[in-house]
Structure formats: C-alpha cells, structure tokens
Amino acid sequence: YFQHLDPGIIQQMARRSICSSARRQVENKVSQKQKMFQEDNGMPIHLKGGSSDALLYRATMVLTVLGVGFTLYELVKASFPQKKD
C-alpha cells in the first residue's frame, strides 16, 4: 500500500502521529489521594473512595452471597440424585 510513497513522507507521517504538538498536561493527584486515604475518620479503607466504592462494595457482596447460595443449592441437588423410572 505504501510502496509508491517516498520514504521521507512515511517517516514524517509516523513522526507527526507520535510527536503531537497538542500534549495534554495531567495534574498529579497522588498526594491528595494519600491524604484522603490516610486520614483517621473511622471509615473502612475500602469505602474511603466515596459513593462509587460503596456501590462496588455492595455489588460485590450481593454477587458473593448469590454465588455462595447457588453453589450450596447445586451441592444439595447433586447429593440427592434423581431416581430414574
């Protein structure tokens, strides 16, 4: 596909895609997060991230309980095999 192009053009295209002039500056928020997670406010560490952490925690607990319940159901069902007529 690129056989008919000059190698200099291919290098320029590659350089342009890698070295973009519009670089996005990202603010370092690590120290803010460290302060938030290290403050002693009586809250468990897995909930200090806010409402999204609480939602993920509750969803994980619901899925865990459902999984354990389904596993126990399947074990009970397998321990009493159906009679063949």
LOZA-754500 format. One record per residue (C-alpha): residue in one letter; x, y, z. Coordinates in nm, 2 decimals, decimal comma, always signed. Layout:
REM residues N
R  code       x       y       z
R     a       X       Y       Z
...
END
This chain:
REM residues 85
R  code       x       y       z
R     y   +0,00   +0,00   +0,00
R     f   +0,28   +0,24   +0,09
R     q   +0,52   +0,13   -0,19
R     h   +0,45   +0,43   -0,42
R     l   +0,52   +0,68   -0,14
R     d   +0,85   +0,84   -0,07
R     p   +1,02   +0,70   +0,25
R     g   +1,06   +1,06   +0,38
R     i   +0,68   +1,11   +0,37
R     i   +0,63   +0,79   +0,56
R     q   +0,88   +0,90   +0,83
R     q   +0,71   +1,24   +0,85
R     m   +0,37   +1,08   +0,89
R     a   +0,49   +0,85   +1,17
R     r   +0,67   +1,13   +1,35
R     r   +0,36   +1,35   +1,33
R     s   +0,14   +1,08   +1,49
R     i   +0,39   +1,01   +1,77
R     c   +0,51   +1,37   +1,84
R     s   +0,19   +1,55   +1,86
R     s   +0,21   +1,92   +1,95
R     a   -0,11   +1,91   +2,15
R     r   +0,02   +1,74   +2,46
R     r   -0,22   +1,72   +2,75
R     q   -0,09   +1,80   +3,09
R     v   -0,22   +1,57   +3,37
R     e   -0,23   +1,70   +3,72
R     n   -0,06   +1,47   +3,97
R     k   -0,33   +1,39   +4,24
R     v   -0,13   +1,13   +4,43
R     s   -0,07   +1,34   +4,73
R     q   -0,43   +1,44   +4,76
R     k   -0,54   +1,08   +4,74
R     q   -0,28   +0,98   +5,00
R     k   -0,41   +1,24   +5,24
R     m   -0,77   +1,13   +5,19
R     f   -0,69   +0,76   +5,24
R     q   -0,46   +0,82   +5,54
R     e   -0,69   +1,04   +5,75
R     d   -0,83   +0,87   +6,05
R     n   -1,21   +0,92   +6,03
R     g   -1,32   +0,58   +6,14
R     m   -1,43   +0,48   +5,79
R     p   -1,30   +0,15   +5,64
R     i   -1,03   +0,19   +5,38
R     h   -1,24   +0,01   +5,11
R     l   -1,51   +0,28   +5,14
R     k   -1,30   +0,59   +5,16
R     g   -1,32   +0,64   +4,78
R     g   -1,68   +0,77   +4,80
R     s   -2,01   +0,66   +4,67
R     s   -1,86   +0,46   +4,38
R     d   -1,66   +0,25   +4,63
R     a   -1,97   +0,19   +4,83
R     l   -2,16   +0,08   +4,52
R     l   -1,89   -0,15   +4,41
R     y   -1,86   -0,30   +4,76
R     r   -2,24   -0,36   +4,78
R     a   -2,25   -0,51   +4,43
R     t   -1,96   -0,74   +4,52
R     m   -2,13   -0,85   +4,84
R     v   -2,46   -0,93   +4,66
R     l   -2,28   -1,13   +4,39
R     t   -2,08   -1,32   +4,65
R     v   -2,39   -1,41   +4,85
R     l   -2,57   -1,52   +4,54
R     g   -2,28   -1,72   +4,42
R     v   -2,25   -1,90   +4,76
R     g   -2,62   -1,96   +4,76
R     f   -2,62   -2,11   +4,41
R     t   -2,32   -2,32   +4,49
R     l   -2,49   -2,46   +4,80
R     y   -2,81   -2,53   +4,60
R     e   -2,61   -2,72   +4,34
R     l   -2,43   -2,92   +4,60
R     v   -2,75   -3,02   +4,77
R     k   -2,91   -3,10   +4,44
R     a   -2,61   -3,32   +4,34
R     s   -2,60   -3,50   +4,67
R     f   -2,96   -3,63   +4,62
R     p   -2,96   -3,76   +4,27
R     q   -3,29   -3,80   +4,08
R     k   -3,44   -4,15   +4,06
R     k   -3,47   -4,29   +3,71
R     d   -3,81   -4,45   +3,63
END
